[in-house]
Amino acid sequence: MGYHSSDSWHAYFQDFAYTDQGRTRMANINIADLPAKTFAEQVSQVLKEDASDMKIFRLICSPIMDVYVGESRRHWCLHRDLLGYHTPFFQGQSHVDGKQKFGKVELLEEDPHAFELLVKWLYQGKIDDVSDLPLEKKWDHADACQKLYVLCDKVKMPQLKNIAIDQFRKGCYEAGLVPGPEEIKPIYDTTPPRSPIRKLVSQIAARQIMDPDSDSDAGTYKMCFEANADFAIDVIDAIRQGSGTKLFRDPTEETGCFYHDHDHGASQLCKVG
Protein backbone atom coordinates (compact mmCIF):
# COMPACT_ATOMS: atom_id res chain seq x y z
CA MET A 1 0.00 0.00 0.00
CA GLY A 2 1.35 3.40 -0.89
CA TYR A 3 1.82 6.22 1.53
CA HIS A 4 1.91 9.90 0.59
CA SER A 5 3.09 12.35 3.19
CA SER A 6 1.39 15.74 3.41
CA ASP A 7 4.64 17.63 3.04
CA SER A 8 6.50 15.59 0.45
CA TRP A 9 5.91 14.15 -3.00
CA HIS A 10 8.38 11.28 -2.60
CA ALA A 11 6.75 7.90 -3.18
CA TYR A 12 7.01 5.29 -0.42
CA PHE A 13 5.92 1.69 -0.18
CA GLN A 14 5.11 -0.74 2.61
CA ASP A 15 4.81 -4.45 1.85
CA PHE A 16 2.51 -6.11 4.39
CA ALA A 17 3.47 -9.60 3.16
CA TYR A 18 6.78 -9.22 5.01
CA THR A 19 7.94 -8.06 8.39
CA ASP A 20 7.22 -4.38 8.78
CA GLN A 21 10.48 -2.50 8.42
CA GLY A 22 8.91 0.93 8.09
CA ARG A 23 8.71 3.11 5.05
CA THR A 24 11.39 2.79 2.38
CA ARG A 25 12.14 5.45 -0.18
CA MET A 26 12.14 4.26 -3.78
CA ALA A 27 15.30 4.28 -5.86
CA ASN A 28 15.63 7.27 -8.18
CA ILE A 29 14.57 6.40 -11.72
CA ASN A 30 14.39 9.27 -14.16
CA ILE A 31 11.33 8.64 -16.29
CA ALA A 32 12.40 11.43 -18.62
CA ASP A 33 15.35 9.30 -19.71
CA LEU A 34 13.16 6.38 -20.75
CA PRO A 35 11.75 6.01 -24.27
CA ALA A 36 8.09 5.05 -24.45
CA LYS A 37 8.82 1.39 -25.29
CA THR A 38 11.17 0.95 -22.34
CA PHE A 39 8.75 2.76 -20.07
CA ALA A 40 5.93 0.37 -21.01
CA GLU A 41 8.16 -2.68 -20.58
CA GLN A 42 9.26 -1.59 -17.12
CA VAL A 43 5.70 -0.97 -16.01
CA SER A 44 4.58 -4.40 -17.22
CA GLN A 45 7.44 -6.11 -15.39
CA VAL A 46 7.48 -3.99 -12.28
CA LEU A 47 5.68 -6.43 -10.02
CA LYS A 48 8.26 -9.09 -10.93
CA GLU A 49 11.18 -6.86 -10.03
CA ASP A 50 12.73 -5.83 -6.75
CA ALA A 51 10.73 -3.24 -4.82
CA SER A 52 13.37 -0.58 -5.52
CA ASP A 53 12.29 -0.59 -9.19
CA MET A 54 8.66 0.25 -8.43
CA LYS A 55 8.86 4.04 -8.45
CA ILE A 56 7.56 4.28 -12.01
CA PHE A 57 4.64 2.03 -11.13
CA ARG A 58 3.83 4.11 -8.05
CA LEU A 59 3.94 7.37 -9.99
CA ILE A 60 1.45 6.22 -12.61
CA CYS A 61 -0.80 4.64 -9.97
CA SER A 62 -1.19 7.90 -8.06
CA PRO A 63 -4.47 9.85 -7.91
CA ILE A 64 -5.58 11.71 -11.00
CA MET A 65 -5.36 15.48 -11.32
CA ASP A 66 -7.60 17.36 -13.75
CA VAL A 67 -5.75 20.01 -15.75
CA TYR A 68 -7.54 22.57 -17.92
CA VAL A 69 -5.49 24.48 -20.48
CA GLY A 70 -6.17 27.49 -22.70
CA GLU A 71 -9.28 29.54 -23.39
CA SER A 72 -10.95 26.41 -24.73
CA ARG A 73 -10.30 24.72 -21.34
CA ARG A 74 -8.90 21.60 -22.99
CA HIS A 75 -8.98 18.88 -20.37
CA TRP A 76 -6.29 16.39 -19.37
CA CYS A 77 -6.46 13.74 -16.64
CA LEU A 78 -2.89 13.23 -15.42
CA HIS A 79 -1.21 11.31 -12.63
CA ARG A 80 -0.56 13.71 -9.78
CA ASP A 81 2.67 12.16 -8.54
CA LEU A 82 4.11 11.98 -12.05
CA LEU A 83 3.54 15.72 -12.41
CA GLY A 84 5.06 16.36 -9.01
CA TYR A 85 8.06 14.17 -9.79
CA HIS A 86 9.07 16.48 -12.61
CA THR A 87 8.11 19.89 -11.25
CA PRO A 88 7.40 21.48 -7.87
CA PHE A 89 4.77 23.70 -9.52
CA PHE A 90 2.06 21.05 -9.25
CA GLN A 91 3.03 20.16 -5.69
CA GLY A 92 1.75 23.53 -4.54
CA GLN A 93 -1.38 23.08 -6.63
CA SER A 94 -2.33 19.92 -4.74
CA HIS A 95 -1.87 21.15 -1.16
CA VAL A 96 -3.79 23.71 0.84
CA ASP A 97 -2.57 24.63 4.33
CA GLY A 98 -0.39 21.51 4.39
CA LYS A 99 -3.29 19.19 3.55
CA GLN A 100 -3.69 17.25 0.35
CA LYS A 101 -6.48 18.13 -2.02
CA PHE A 102 -7.52 16.42 -5.22
CA GLY A 103 -9.13 18.64 -7.80
CA LYS A 104 -8.22 20.66 -10.81
CA VAL A 105 -5.48 22.94 -12.06
CA GLU A 106 -6.26 25.69 -14.53
CA LEU A 107 -3.65 26.99 -16.97
CA LEU A 108 -6.03 29.11 -19.00
CA GLU A 109 -3.35 31.47 -20.33
CA GLU A 110 -1.23 28.64 -21.73
CA ASP A 111 -1.37 27.06 -25.18
CA PRO A 112 -2.98 23.59 -25.41
CA HIS A 113 -0.57 22.49 -28.17
CA ALA A 114 2.38 23.39 -25.95
CA PHE A 115 0.87 21.52 -23.01
CA GLU A 116 0.27 18.51 -25.25
CA LEU A 117 4.03 18.39 -25.88
CA LEU A 118 4.64 18.60 -22.13
CA VAL A 119 2.33 15.65 -21.53
CA LYS A 120 4.06 13.65 -24.27
CA TRP A 121 7.41 14.28 -22.59
CA LEU A 122 6.05 13.30 -19.16
CA TYR A 123 4.79 9.93 -20.32
CA GLN A 124 7.20 9.09 -23.16
CA GLY A 125 10.35 10.97 -22.19
CA LYS A 126 10.62 12.81 -25.51
CA ILE A 127 8.87 15.14 -27.93
CA ASP A 128 8.82 15.06 -31.72
CA ASP A 129 11.99 16.14 -33.51
CA VAL A 130 11.19 18.86 -36.02
CA SER A 131 13.68 17.33 -38.46
CA ASP A 132 11.40 14.31 -38.78
CA LEU A 133 8.37 16.41 -39.77
CA PRO A 134 7.36 17.43 -43.31
CA LEU A 135 8.16 21.00 -44.32
CA GLU A 136 4.57 22.21 -44.02
CA LYS A 137 4.47 21.17 -40.35
CA LYS A 138 7.86 22.48 -39.23
CA TRP A 139 6.78 26.03 -38.39
CA ASP A 140 3.71 24.92 -36.43
CA HIS A 141 5.93 22.64 -34.35
CA ALA A 142 8.50 25.40 -33.85
CA ASP A 143 5.77 27.80 -32.73
CA ALA A 144 4.41 25.22 -30.28
CA CYS A 145 7.92 24.69 -28.89
CA GLN A 146 8.33 28.44 -28.38
CA LYS A 147 5.14 28.40 -26.30
CA LEU A 148 6.30 25.23 -24.57
CA TYR A 149 9.44 27.10 -23.48
CA VAL A 150 7.33 29.83 -21.87
CA LEU A 151 5.16 27.19 -20.18
CA CYS A 152 8.19 25.32 -18.84
CA ASP A 153 9.63 28.56 -17.53
CA LYS A 154 6.41 29.06 -15.57
CA VAL A 155 6.16 25.54 -14.13
CA LYS A 156 9.92 25.17 -13.51
CA MET A 157 10.89 22.38 -15.91
CA PRO A 158 14.40 23.40 -17.07
CA GLN A 159 15.27 20.17 -18.87
CA LEU A 160 12.23 20.30 -21.12
CA LYS A 161 12.66 24.06 -21.50
CA ASN A 162 16.10 23.53 -23.02
CA ILE A 163 14.74 20.89 -25.37
CA ALA A 164 11.97 23.29 -26.41
CA ILE A 165 14.28 26.18 -27.30
CA ASP A 166 16.54 23.88 -29.33
CA GLN A 167 13.53 22.59 -31.26
CA PHE A 168 12.31 26.16 -31.76
CA ARG A 169 15.64 27.28 -33.23
CA LYS A 170 15.92 24.23 -35.45
CA GLY A 171 12.34 24.60 -36.61
CA CYS A 172 12.87 28.24 -37.58
CA TYR A 173 15.98 27.32 -39.53
CA GLU A 174 14.45 24.34 -41.34
CA ALA A 175 11.18 26.13 -42.10
CA GLY A 176 12.98 29.26 -43.29
CA LEU A 177 10.73 31.38 -41.06
CA VAL A 178 11.24 33.52 -37.96
CA PRO A 179 8.86 34.84 -35.30
CA GLY A 180 7.26 38.19 -36.00
CA PRO A 181 6.21 40.86 -33.51
CA GLU A 182 2.99 38.96 -32.70
CA GLU A 183 5.06 36.00 -31.45
CA ILE A 184 7.81 38.08 -29.82
CA LYS A 185 5.60 40.34 -27.71
CA PRO A 186 4.11 37.50 -25.59
CA ILE A 187 7.62 36.22 -24.91
CA TYR A 188 8.64 39.55 -23.41
CA ASP A 189 5.32 39.79 -21.56
CA THR A 190 5.81 36.47 -19.77
CA THR A 191 9.56 35.88 -19.31
CA PRO A 192 12.04 37.54 -16.94
CA PRO A 193 14.87 39.88 -17.99
CA ARG A 194 17.97 38.14 -19.37
CA SER A 195 15.92 35.08 -20.29
CA PRO A 196 17.68 33.02 -23.00
CA ILE A 197 14.61 33.12 -25.24
CA ARG A 198 14.53 36.92 -25.00
CA LYS A 199 18.13 36.95 -26.16
CA LEU A 200 17.27 34.64 -29.05
CA VAL A 201 14.25 36.52 -30.39
CA SER A 202 15.88 39.95 -29.97
CA GLN A 203 18.85 38.74 -32.04
CA ILE A 204 16.43 37.40 -34.66
CA ALA A 205 14.70 40.79 -34.80
CA ALA A 206 18.03 42.64 -35.00
CA ARG A 207 19.15 40.47 -37.89
CA GLN A 208 15.87 41.04 -39.73
CA ILE A 209 16.22 44.81 -39.28
CA MET A 210 19.81 44.84 -40.56
CA ASP A 211 19.28 42.40 -43.44
CA PRO A 212 19.16 44.42 -46.69
CA ASP A 213 17.17 41.63 -48.33
CA SER A 214 14.51 41.57 -45.60
CA ASP A 215 11.22 43.41 -45.80
CA SER A 216 11.43 44.09 -42.07
CA ASP A 217 12.64 47.31 -40.53
CA ALA A 218 12.49 48.84 -37.07
CA GLY A 219 8.87 49.87 -37.67
CA THR A 220 7.93 46.21 -38.07
CA TYR A 221 8.54 45.72 -34.36
CA LYS A 222 6.84 48.92 -33.18
CA MET A 223 4.35 47.06 -31.01
CA CYS A 224 7.21 45.29 -29.22
CA PHE A 225 9.18 48.51 -28.71
CA GLU A 226 6.12 50.24 -27.29
CA ALA A 227 5.18 47.37 -25.00
CA ASN A 228 8.56 46.64 -23.44
CA ALA A 229 11.61 48.88 -23.21
CA ASP A 230 13.78 45.82 -22.56
CA PHE A 231 13.11 44.65 -26.10
CA ALA A 232 14.45 47.92 -27.51
CA ILE A 233 17.58 47.65 -25.36
CA ASP A 234 18.14 44.01 -26.31
CA VAL A 235 17.75 44.71 -30.04
CA ILE A 236 20.15 47.67 -29.91
CA ASP A 237 22.68 45.57 -28.01
CA ALA A 238 22.31 42.76 -30.57
CA ILE A 239 22.86 45.18 -33.46
CA ARG A 240 25.94 46.59 -31.75
CA GLN A 241 27.36 43.13 -31.17
CA GLY A 242 26.54 42.04 -34.71
CA SER A 243 28.07 45.09 -36.38
CA GLY A 244 31.47 44.40 -34.84
CA THR A 245 33.85 47.34 -34.78
CA LYS A 246 32.22 49.17 -37.68
CA LEU A 247 31.49 52.77 -36.69
CA PHE A 248 28.66 54.86 -38.12
CA ARG A 249 29.61 58.06 -39.86
CA ASP A 250 29.78 61.16 -37.62
CA PRO A 251 26.52 63.11 -38.11
CA THR A 252 28.15 66.29 -36.79
CA GLU A 253 30.41 66.37 -39.83
CA GLU A 254 27.50 66.73 -42.27
CA THR A 255 27.53 69.99 -44.27
CA GLY A 256 24.71 71.93 -45.86
CA CYS A 257 21.09 71.65 -44.76
CA PHE A 258 20.99 67.93 -44.23
CA TYR A 259 19.16 68.38 -40.93
CA HIS A 260 17.12 71.49 -41.79
CA ASP A 261 13.34 71.48 -41.64
CA HIS A 262 11.99 72.61 -45.02
CA ASP A 263 10.03 71.21 -47.92
CA HIS A 264 11.62 68.63 -50.15
CA GLY A 265 13.54 70.30 -52.95
CA ALA A 266 13.76 73.64 -51.14
CA SER A 267 17.35 73.02 -50.11
CA GLN A 268 18.56 74.95 -53.12
CA LEU A 269 16.90 78.08 -51.70
CA CYS A 270 18.15 77.54 -48.17
CA LYS A 271 20.29 80.49 -47.04
CA VAL A 272 21.13 79.16 -43.56
CA GLY A 273 24.82 78.51 -43.02
Salt bridges, closest charged atoms under 4 A:
GLU41 OE2 - LYS37 NZ 2.45
ASP66 OD1 - HIS75 NE2 2.85
ASP81 OD2 - HIS4 ND1 3.15
ASP81 OD1 - ARG80 NH2 2.75
GLU106 OE2 - ARG73 NH1 2.85
GLU106 OE2 - LYS104 NZ 3.51
GLU110 OE2 - LYS154 NZ 3.35
ASP111 OD1 - LYS147 NZ 3.94
GLU116 OE1 - ARG74 NH1 3.40
ASP128 OD1 - LYS120 NZ 3.88
ASP129 OD1 - LYS170 NZ 3.18
ASP143 OD2 - LYS147 NZ 3.22
ASP153 OD1 - LYS161 NZ 2.97
GLU174 OE1 - LYS138 NZ 2.74
ASP189 OD2 - LYS185 NZ 2.86
GLU226 OE2 - LYS222 NZ 3.92
ASP230 OD2 - ARG198 NH1 3.31
GLU254 OE2 - ARG249 NE 2.69
